[in-house]
Amino acid sequence: MPEIFNKIDKIKPAYDITYKAVLLICKLLLIGDVLITSMSVAGRYISFIPDPAWSEEVVLTCMAYMAVLSAALAIRNGSHIRMTALDSYLPKSLKKALDILADIAIFALAVIMLTVGWKYASGIGAKGFYTSMPWLSRFWMYFPIPLAGAAMIIFESEALYNHIKSLFAKEENL
């Protein structure tokens, strides 16, 4: 196997740390979502528990973060939605080529999410404010898109690297 693969394999711990950090963020967002929703629902029926006006907007924002960040996590695991019904009928080399093509397409989408999402979040999105929290910019509502784009670029680059590396490993085993 080419020596470059051995050098690149040394950065795998950085991918692992990034994965764990994104997973931790998703877990914390889920916990926050459940707690805020529980407090809001309980506040409607129990007089001494407050029902904050901001709860719905914060819960929806947390859900947006979880949705796009979990898509990035699915890329790392290889568990994102994809069509595999015909894979068993295709030659292995064609399947590998289609996997690499899919990786390139997802990588392109991630770059678009990062660049266009950042422009929108820091431009038009940052001009608005949450209705129930006028001191908080809507930037935070649109920020999950570029954040997930960055995470997807990281995880997709690893997936693309692994597919390319498998091509060379296969040739070496022949």
N, CA, C and O of each residue as an XYZ file, in Angstrom:
696
protein
N       0.857     -1.172      0.000
C       0.000      0.000      0.000
C       0.904      1.237      0.000
O       1.934      1.252      0.674
N       0.527      2.256     -0.741
C       1.365      3.461     -0.775
C       1.583      4.045      0.619
O       0.705      3.992      1.480
N       2.754      4.593      0.812
C       3.156      5.151      2.105
C       2.259      6.308      2.547
O       2.120      6.563      3.744
N       1.653      7.005      1.590
C       0.812      8.156      1.941
C      -0.374      7.732      2.803
O      -0.815      8.486      3.670
N      -0.892      6.519      2.565
C      -2.022      6.048      3.361
C      -1.628      5.867      4.826
O      -2.424      6.152      5.721
N      -0.416      5.400      5.074
C       0.048      5.244      6.456
C       0.155      6.596      7.154
O      -0.145      6.712      8.342
N       0.581      7.613      6.413
C       0.682      8.957      7.000
C      -0.693      9.546      7.273
O      -0.922     10.150      8.321
N      -1.605      9.368      6.325
C      -2.954      9.930      6.495
C      -3.712      9.194      7.595
O      -4.519      9.801      8.300
N      -3.460      7.892      7.751
C      -4.142      7.119      8.795
C      -3.837      7.641     10.198
O      -4.589      7.363     11.132
N      -2.756      8.386     10.361
C      -2.387      8.909     11.674
C      -3.330     10.010     12.162
O      -3.329     10.333     13.349
N      -4.140     10.594     11.261
C      -5.079     11.642     11.704
C      -6.455     11.074     12.060
O      -7.374     11.832     12.370
N      -6.605      9.740     12.018
C      -7.885      9.130     12.388
C      -8.358      9.538     13.782
O      -9.560      9.730     13.966
N      -7.472      9.680     14.776
C      -7.953     10.143     16.084
C      -8.635     11.520     16.031
O      -9.530     11.796     16.830
N      -8.224     12.368     15.111
C      -8.890     13.672     14.970
C     -10.328     13.486     14.491
O     -11.229     14.192     14.946
N     -10.547     12.542     13.578
C     -11.908     12.233     13.130
C     -12.727     11.672     14.291
O     -13.896     12.019     14.458
N     -12.106     10.804     15.092
C     -12.806     10.221     16.236
C     -13.207     11.290     17.245
O     -14.321     11.264     17.770
N     -12.312     12.220     17.515
C     -12.613     13.300     18.470
C     -13.734     14.183     17.932
O     -14.639     14.565     18.674
N     -13.671     14.505     16.643
C     -14.723     15.320     16.034
C     -16.061     14.603     16.118
O     -17.077     15.217     16.443
N     -16.066     13.319     15.831
C     -17.292     12.534     15.906
C     -17.862     12.560     17.326
O     -19.056     12.788     17.522
N     -17.002     12.325     18.301
C     -17.461     12.319     19.689
C     -17.979     13.685     20.120
O     -18.947     13.769     20.876
N     -17.349     14.751     19.648
C     -17.798     16.105     19.992
C     -19.173     16.388     19.393
O     -20.046     16.926     20.075
N     -19.372     16.031     18.129
C     -20.671     16.258     17.488
C     -21.739     15.396     18.150
O     -22.865     15.850     18.354
N     -21.394     14.160     18.486
C     -22.338     13.281     19.175
C     -22.713     13.843     20.545
O     -23.879     13.791     20.936
N     -21.740     14.376     21.274
C     -22.010     14.988     22.573
C     -22.934     16.196     22.419
O     -23.860     16.377     23.210
N     -22.683     17.014     21.411
C     -23.551     18.174     21.165
C     -24.978     17.712     20.899
O     -25.924     18.295     21.428
N     -25.143     16.673     20.088
C     -26.485     16.153     19.801
C     -27.168     15.620     21.061
O     -28.363     15.837     21.263
N     -26.413     14.930     21.899
C     -26.979     14.412     23.146
C     -27.422     15.541     24.067
O     -28.504     15.486     24.651
N     -26.577     16.571     24.195
C     -26.933     17.707     25.046
C     -28.146     18.454     24.503
O     -29.001     18.900     25.268
N     -28.216     18.588     23.194
C     -29.378     19.238     22.590
C     -30.649     18.435     22.844
O     -31.705     19.008     23.112
N     -30.549     17.113     22.759
C     -31.717     16.270     23.023
C     -32.163     16.395     24.473
O     -33.356     16.504     24.755
N     -31.215     16.379     25.378
C     -31.559     16.531     26.800
C     -32.217     17.883     27.039
O     -33.238     17.974     27.720
N     -31.623     18.936     26.473
C     -32.211     20.272     26.608
C     -33.599     20.340     26.009
O     -34.501     20.948     26.585
N     -33.774     19.721     24.859
C     -35.072     19.689     24.194
C     -36.130     19.029     25.079
O     -37.229     19.556     25.247
N     -35.787     17.880     25.637
C     -36.735     17.145     26.489
C     -37.059     17.939     27.754
O     -38.220     18.020     28.155
N     -36.041     18.524     28.380
C     -36.279     19.291     29.610
C     -37.131     20.532     29.354
O     -38.064     20.814     30.106
N     -36.814     21.267     28.300
C     -37.579     22.485     28.005
C     -39.018     22.146     27.624
O     -39.954     22.821     28.052
N     -39.188     21.104     26.821
C     -40.540     20.693     26.432
C     -41.328     20.219     27.644
O     -42.501     20.561     27.797
N     -40.690     19.434     28.504
C     -41.371     18.957     29.719
C     -41.785     20.116     30.610
O     -42.899     20.139     31.133
N     -40.874     21.094     30.783
C     -41.203     22.258     31.609
C     -42.347     23.060     30.986
O     -43.228     23.549     31.693
N     -42.325     23.188     29.677
C     -43.372     23.948     29.010
C     -44.736     23.274     29.142
O     -45.739     23.927     29.432
N     -44.759     21.961     28.925
C     -46.026     21.233     29.041
C     -46.511     21.234     30.486
O     -47.692     21.464     30.747
N     -45.599     20.977     31.429
C     -45.989     20.981     32.843
C     -46.452     22.372     33.262
O     -47.374     22.499     34.068
N     -45.826     23.410     32.727
C     -46.203     24.777     33.070
C     -47.606     25.153     32.640
O     -48.205     26.070     33.202
N     -48.128     24.463     31.662
C     -49.504     24.733     31.216
C     -50.546     24.196     32.191
O     -51.665     24.703     32.255
N     -50.171     23.161     32.954
C     -51.140     22.491     33.818
C     -50.847     22.631     35.308
O     -51.734     22.419     36.135
N     -49.615     22.983     35.658
C     -49.237     23.112     37.067
C     -48.896     24.574     37.307
O     -48.011     25.132     36.658
N     -49.596     25.178     38.230
C     -49.534     26.640     38.389
C     -48.166     27.171     38.826
O     -47.791     28.266     38.407
N     -47.412     26.448     39.644
C     -46.148     26.983     40.149
C     -44.957     26.738     39.213
O     -43.854     27.207     39.494
N     -45.161     26.006     38.099
C     -44.097     25.788     37.119
C     -44.278     26.811     35.998
O     -45.361     26.917     35.424
N     -43.228     27.557     35.688
C     -43.376     28.571     34.638
C     -43.457     27.946     33.239
O     -42.847     26.911     32.970
N     -44.213     28.591     32.370
C     -44.280     28.203     30.958
C     -43.685     29.349     30.154
O     -44.395     30.275     29.760
N     -42.366     29.284     29.909
C     -41.724     30.417     29.247
C     -42.198     30.598     27.802
O     -42.474     29.628     27.097
N     -42.283     31.842     27.386
C     -42.741     32.158     26.038
C     -41.725     31.713     24.986
O     -42.093     31.472     23.836
N     -40.464     31.604     25.364
C     -39.399     31.284     24.419
C     -39.234     29.793     24.161
O     -38.442     29.399     23.305
N     -39.976     28.953     24.893
C     -39.727     27.506     24.837
C     -39.912     26.919     23.438
O     -39.100     26.097     23.012
N     -40.946     27.315     22.722
C     -41.188     26.720     21.404
C     -40.072     27.056     20.423
O     -39.613     26.183     19.686
N     -39.637     28.296     20.407
C     -38.572     28.681     19.476
C     -37.248     27.990     19.796
O     -36.521     27.576     18.893
N     -36.947     27.871     21.076
C     -35.699     27.212     21.463
C     -35.752     25.720     21.142
O     -34.766     25.157     20.667
N     -36.875     25.083     21.392
C     -37.023     23.661     21.087
C     -36.885     23.420     19.583
O     -36.210     22.479     19.167
N     -37.511     24.249     18.779
C     -37.408     24.090     17.328
C     -35.981     24.330     16.837
O     -35.518     23.642     15.927
N     -35.289     25.287     17.424
C     -33.899     25.538     17.050
C     -33.021     24.347     17.429
O     -32.170     23.930     16.643
N     -33.222     23.802     18.622
C     -32.455     22.613     19.038
C     -32.725     21.440     18.108
O     -31.814     20.678     17.784
N     -33.967     21.293     17.680
C     -34.307     20.209     16.767
C     -33.628     20.402     15.409
O     -33.212     19.429     14.781
N     -33.516     21.644     14.959
C     -32.827     21.913     13.692
C     -31.354     21.527     13.800
O     -30.801     20.917     12.885
N     -30.718     21.882     14.919
C     -29.320     21.500     15.134
C     -29.176     19.984     15.138
O     -28.283     19.444     14.486
N     -30.045     19.295     15.867
C     -29.942     17.838     15.959
C     -30.155     17.170     14.609
O     -29.471     16.199     14.288
N     -31.090     17.675     13.818
C     -31.392     17.054     12.528
C     -30.197     17.101     11.585
O     -29.835     16.087     10.990
N     -29.587     18.267     11.447
C     -28.497     18.374     10.478
C     -27.187     17.793     11.022
O     -26.399     17.241     10.254
N     -26.945     17.905     12.318
C     -25.728     17.315     12.882
C     -25.801     15.792     12.884
O     -24.787     15.121     12.694
N     -26.996     15.246     13.096
C     -27.119     13.787     13.050
C     -26.937     13.273     11.621
O     -26.511     12.133     11.431
N     -27.249     14.088     10.620
C     -26.968     13.700      9.237
C     -25.460     13.579      9.026
O     -24.997     12.676      8.329
N     -24.700     14.487      9.627
C     -23.236     14.404      9.539
C     -22.725     13.151     10.248
O     -21.803     12.493      9.765
N     -23.320     12.824     11.387
C     -22.922     11.604     12.097
C     -23.231     10.357     11.271
O     -22.469      9.390     11.288
N     -24.344     10.382     10.553
C     -24.716      9.238      9.720
C     -23.710      9.031      8.594
O     -23.485      7.899      8.166
N     -23.108     10.103      8.114
C     -22.080      9.970      7.076
C     -20.888      9.206      7.631
O     -20.340      8.327      6.964
N     -20.493      9.537      8.836
C     -19.334      8.858      9.443
C     -19.619      7.376      9.643
O     -18.744      6.537      9.432
N     -20.842      7.055     10.049
C     -21.200      5.654     10.293
C     -21.531      4.902      9.021
O     -21.579      3.672      9.024
N     -21.758      5.620      7.933
C     -22.209      4.973      6.709
C     -23.654      4.537      6.802
O     -24.079      3.622      6.097
N     -24.415      5.188      7.672
C     -25.806      4.791      7.874
C     -26.796      5.804      7.305
O     -27.981      5.763      7.635
N     -26.321      6.712      6.453
C     -27.230      7.657      5.829
C     -28.104      6.925      4.807
O     -27.762      5.839      4.337
N     -29.219      7.535      4.481
C     -30.171      6.901      3.566
C     -29.547      6.808      2.179
O     -29.011      7.785      1.656
N     -29.623      5.642      1.605
C     -29.108      5.441      0.256
C     -29.811      4.246     -0.373
O     -30.371      3.390      0.312
N     -29.764      4.218     -1.673
C     -30.387      3.126     -2.420
C     -29.381      1.981     -2.531
O     -28.296      2.155     -3.087
N     -29.738      0.825     -2.007
C     -28.841     -0.331     -2.082
C     -29.556     -1.564     -2.624
O     -29.022     -2.670     -2.545
N     -30.746     -1.392     -3.167
C     -31.523     -2.543     -3.618
C     -30.840     -3.305     -4.746
O     -30.955     -4.528     -4.833
N     -30.132     -2.589     -5.605
C     -29.506     -3.240     -6.756
C     -28.022     -3.512     -6.557
O     -27.376     -4.050     -7.457
N     -27.472     -3.160     -5.421
C     -26.034     -3.314     -5.194
C     -25.549     -4.750     -5.356
O     -24.449     -4.982     -5.858
N     -26.346     -5.692     -4.944
C     -25.903     -7.089     -5.026
C     -25.829     -7.581     -6.472
O     -25.169     -8.584     -6.743
N     -26.493     -6.897     -7.400
C     -26.484     -7.298     -8.804
C     -25.393     -6.592     -9.618
O     -25.146     -6.961    -10.766
N     -24.748     -5.593     -9.041
C     -23.737     -4.817     -9.753
C     -22.351     -5.424     -9.546
O     -22.080     -6.031     -8.510
N     -21.483     -5.256    -10.532
C     -20.090     -5.676    -10.317
C     -19.471     -4.846     -9.184
O     -19.817     -3.679     -9.000
N     -18.562     -5.454     -8.438
C     -17.972     -4.766     -7.283
C     -17.246     -3.496     -7.687
O     -17.287     -2.504     -6.960
N     -16.584     -3.510     -8.829
C     -15.863     -2.307     -9.258
C     -16.829     -1.171     -9.581
O     -16.528     -0.014     -9.288
N     -17.977     -1.472    -10.175
C     -18.983     -0.444    -10.464
C     -19.590      0.078     -9.177
O     -19.812      1.280     -9.028
N     -19.860     -0.830     -8.243
C     -20.403     -0.414     -6.940
C     -19.430      0.521     -6.227
O     -19.848      1.525     -5.650
N     -18.150      0.204     -6.260
C     -17.129      1.041     -5.630
C     -17.078      2.413     -6.313
O     -16.977      3.441     -5.644
N     -17.147      2.421     -7.644
C     -17.130      3.690     -8.387
C     -18.369      4.534     -8.055
O     -18.273      5.754     -7.918
N     -19.518      3.888     -7.930
C     -20.738      4.611     -7.579
C     -20.676      5.141     -6.146
O     -21.195      6.220     -5.859
N     -20.051      4.394     -5.258
C     -19.864      4.875     -3.882
C     -18.986      6.123     -3.868
O     -19.270      7.078     -3.145
N     -17.925      6.116     -4.664
C     -17.040      7.287     -4.731
C     -17.775      8.470     -5.348
O     -17.616      9.604     -4.896
N     -18.576      8.217     -6.373
C     -19.374      9.287     -6.991
C     -20.361      9.870     -5.980
O     -20.540     11.086     -5.913
N     -20.992      9.009     -5.203
C     -21.923      9.478     -4.170
C     -21.179     10.303     -3.114
O     -21.691     11.320     -2.646
N     -19.976      9.867     -2.741
C     -19.172     10.627     -1.779
C     -18.850     12.018     -2.313
O     -18.915     13.004     -1.579
N     -18.504     12.089     -3.587
C     -18.180     13.394     -4.187
C     -19.414     14.295     -4.197
O     -19.312     15.489     -3.915
N     -20.583     13.727     -4.520
C     -21.820     14.514     -4.534
C     -22.168     15.021     -3.130
O     -22.565     16.174     -2.964
N     -22.017     14.167     -2.137
C     -22.310     14.580     -0.757
C     -21.308     15.630     -0.297
O     -21.672     16.577      0.400
N     -20.048     15.464     -0.685
C     -19.019     16.450     -0.347
C     -19.369     17.804     -0.965
O     -19.223     18.839     -0.315
N     -19.830     17.799     -2.218
C     -20.230     19.048     -2.876
C     -21.403     19.691     -2.140
O     -21.424     20.906     -1.944
N     -22.374     18.880     -1.735
C     -23.506     19.406     -0.969
C     -23.033     20.021      0.343
O     -23.522     21.073      0.754
N     -22.085     19.365      0.996
C     -21.563     19.883      2.267
C     -20.865     21.225      2.070
O     -21.004     22.125      2.899
N     -20.121     21.363      0.983
C     -19.455     22.645      0.700
C     -20.503     23.732      0.454
O     -20.350     24.864      0.913
N     -21.560     23.384     -0.269
C     -22.642     24.350     -0.512
C     -23.316     24.728      0.804
O     -23.593     25.902      1.049
N     -23.577     23.734      1.646
C     -24.191     24.023      2.948
C     -23.325     24.974      3.762
O     -23.835     25.899      4.395
N     -22.021     24.746      3.745
C     -21.111     25.586      4.512
C     -21.067     27.005      3.952
O     -21.224     27.968      4.703
N     -20.859     27.146      2.665
C     -20.674     28.488      2.094
C     -21.976     29.274      2.017
O     -22.053     30.400      2.508
N     -22.987     28.694      1.411
C     -24.259     29.405      1.262
C     -24.944     29.554      2.623
O     -25.530     30.596      2.917
N     -24.867     28.514      3.445
C     -25.465     28.593      4.782
C     -24.839     29.683      5.625
O     -25.537     30.392      6.349
N     -23.508     29.822      5.534
C     -22.831     30.875      6.299
C     -23.230     32.260      5.800
O     -23.479     33.169      6.592
N     -23.289     32.409      4.468
C     -23.696     33.707      3.905
C     -25.098     34.082      4.373
O     -25.358     35.233      4.725
N     -25.996     33.103      4.375
C     -27.369     33.382      4.787
C     -27.448     33.648      6.289
O     -28.084     34.609      6.723
N     -26.804     32.802      7.071
C     -26.874     32.951      8.530
C     -26.269     34.269      8.990
O     -26.815     34.935      9.870
N     -25.144     34.642      8.396
C     -24.495     35.880      8.829
C     -25.033     37.101      8.101
O     -24.754     38.229      8.507
N     -25.793     36.900      7.041
C     -26.354     38.022      6.283
C     -27.798     38.275      6.654
O     -28.091     38.899      7.674
N     -28.696     37.788      5.820
C     -30.134     38.016      6.007
C     -30.621     37.413      7.319
O     -31.402     38.035      8.038
N     -30.157     36.194      7.634
C     -30.615     35.519      8.855
C     -30.249     36.258     10.120
O     -30.999     36.224     11.096
N     -29.111     36.924     10.124
C     -28.649     37.618     11.328
C     -29.400     38.918     11.580
O     -29.285     39.496     12.661
N     -30.162     39.382     10.606
C     -30.873     40.657     10.768
C     -32.145     40.510     11.585
O     -32.631     41.485     12.158
N     -32.688     39.303     11.646
C     -33.912     39.089     12.396
C     -33.631     38.721     13.838
O     -32.487     38.472     14.220
N     -34.683     38.689     14.629
C     -34.580     38.327     16.039
C     -35.691     37.359     16.386
O     -36.743     37.351     15.747
N     -35.455     36.548     17.394
C     -36.499     35.668     17.894
C     -37.633     36.530     18.433
O     -37.385     37.558     19.064
N     -38.854     36.128     18.192
C     -40.009     36.900     18.627
C     -40.070     37.012     20.150
O     -40.308     38.092     20.691
N     -39.857     35.903     20.826
C     -39.969     35.902     22.285
C     -38.678     36.326     22.977
O     -38.673     36.559     24.185
N     -37.583     36.429     22.222
C     -36.296     36.849     22.785
C     -35.675     37.893     21.852
O     -34.777     37.564     21.077
N     -36.131     39.124     21.913
C     -35.663     40.141     20.966
C     -34.177     40.467     21.093
O     -33.621     41.116     20.207
N     -33.532     40.043     22.151
C     -32.105     40.287     22.331
C     -31.241     39.250     21.618
O     -30.026     39.421     21.519
N     -31.863     38.162     21.113
C     -31.111     37.066     20.491
C     -31.317     37.067     18.977
O     -32.445     37.019     18.487
N     -30.208     37.123     18.255
C     -30.242     37.155     16.796
C     -30.710     35.815     16.229
O     -30.448     34.755     16.797
N     -31.401     35.891     15.110
C     -31.829     34.685     14.412
C     -30.657     33.976     13.742
O     -30.838     32.909     13.157
N     -29.473     34.545     13.819
C     -28.273     33.888     13.322
C     -28.198     32.474     13.887
O     -27.829     31.539     13.176
N     -28.545     32.313     15.151
C     -28.431     31.013     15.813
C     -29.448     30.020     15.274
O     -29.265     28.812     15.420
N     -30.518     30.507     14.654
C     -31.495     29.611     14.053
C     -30.977     29.065     12.721
O     -31.295     27.936     12.346
N     -30.188     29.858     12.014
C     -29.684     29.446     10.705
C     -28.269     28.877     10.761
O     -27.800     28.302      9.779
N     -27.596     29.023     11.872
C     -26.229     28.547     12.018
C     -26.066     27.028     11.899
O     -24.979     26.586     11.526
N     -27.083     26.197     12.193
C     -26.875     24.750     12.065
C     -26.503     24.308     10.648
O     -25.817     23.299     10.483
N     -26.934     25.033      9.644
C     -26.640     24.616      8.267
C     -25.140     24.698      7.976
O     -24.565     23.700      7.542
N     -24.475     25.851      8.195
C     -23.028     25.844      7.946
C     -22.254     24.961      8.929
O     -21.227     24.385      8.569
N     -22.737     24.853     10.152
C     -22.074     23.988     11.130
C     -22.114     22.534     10.668
O     -21.101     21.836     10.704
N     -23.286     22.084     10.237
C     -23.406     20.714      9.732
C     -22.619     20.543      8.444
O     -22.065     19.472      8.198
N     -22.563     21.582      7.618
C     -21.754     21.508      6.402
C     -20.298     21.256      6.727
O     -19.641     20.447      6.072
N     -19.790     21.942      7.736
C     -18.394     21.740      8.145
C     -18.182     20.314      8.661
O     -17.199     19.663      8.307
N     -19.104     19.833      9.494
C     -18.988     18.462     10.014
C     -19.089     17.441      8.880
O     -18.376     16.438      8.876
N     -19.980     17.704      7.916
C     -20.127     16.783      6.787
C     -18.865     16.764      5.923
O     -18.481     15.710      5.417
N     -18.226     17.907      5.751
C     -16.976     17.955      4.984
C     -15.918     17.086      5.662
O     -15.211     16.324      5.004
N     -15.822     17.211      6.972
C     -14.840     16.420      7.717
C     -15.125     14.927      7.577
O     -14.232     14.152      7.236
N     -16.370     14.526      7.839
C     -16.696     13.101      7.815
C     -16.728     12.539      6.398
O     -16.378     11.380      6.179
N     -17.145     13.354      5.447
C     -17.177     12.877      4.057
C     -15.775     12.750      3.491
O     -15.515     11.865      2.675
N     -14.869     13.620      3.911
C     -13.484     13.483      3.445
C     -12.892     12.173      3.956
O     -12.114     11.527      3.254
N     -13.257     11.782      5.172
C     -12.796     10.492      5.686
C     -13.412      9.334      4.900
O     -12.719      8.373      4.566
N     -14.702      9.421      4.605
C     -15.363      8.350      3.849
C     -14.781      8.238      2.443
O     -14.552      7.133      1.949
N     -14.546      9.359      1.812
C     -13.964      9.362      0.475
C     -12.547      8.769      0.508
O     -12.174      7.970     -0.351
N     -11.780      9.173      1.502
C     -10.432      8.632      1.674
C     -10.478      7.106      1.859
O      -9.682      6.381      1.263
N     -11.414      6.628      2.689
C     -11.513      5.181      2.931
C     -11.880      4.421      1.660
O     -11.374      3.324      1.426
N     -12.768      5.003      0.828
C     -13.117      4.343     -0.431
C     -11.919      4.301     -1.382
O     -11.666      3.282     -2.024
N     -11.198      5.392     -1.468
C     -10.022      5.426     -2.352
C      -8.944      4.473     -1.831
O      -8.292      3.773     -2.606
N      -8.768      4.458     -0.518
C      -7.776      3.561      0.085
C      -8.137      2.101     -0.183
O      -7.250      1.279     -0.416
N      -9.418      1.775     -0.152
C      -9.836      0.390     -0.395
C      -9.531     -0.052     -1.825
O      -9.323     -1.239     -2.074
N      -9.505      0.886     -2.756
C      -9.125      0.536     -4.127
C      -7.681      0.041     -4.179
O      -7.380     -0.942     -4.855
N      -6.800      0.720     -3.469
C      -5.388      0.338     -3.455
C      -5.157     -0.921     -2.622
O      -4.304     -1.741     -2.960
N      -5.896     -1.073     -1.558
C      -5.750     -2.262     -0.722
C      -6.184     -3.491     -1.498
O      -5.583     -4.557     -1.366
N      -7.224     -3.351     -2.307
C      -7.721     -4.472     -3.104
C      -6.675     -4.880     -4.144
O      -6.419     -6.066     -4.348
N      -6.075     -3.883     -4.795
C      -5.059     -4.179     -5.796
C      -3.862     -4.893     -5.158
O      -3.259     -5.769     -5.778
N      -3.523     -4.524     -3.935
C      -2.376     -5.116     -3.274
C      -2.636     -6.575     -2.877
O      -1.717     -7.394     -2.863
N      -3.886     -6.887     -2.559
C      -4.238     -8.239     -2.136
C      -4.326     -9.222     -3.294
O      -4.376    -10.430     -3.061
N      -4.346     -8.746     -4.523
C      -4.476     -9.635     -5.687
C      -3.231    -10.417     -5.974
O      -3.200    -11.202     -6.922
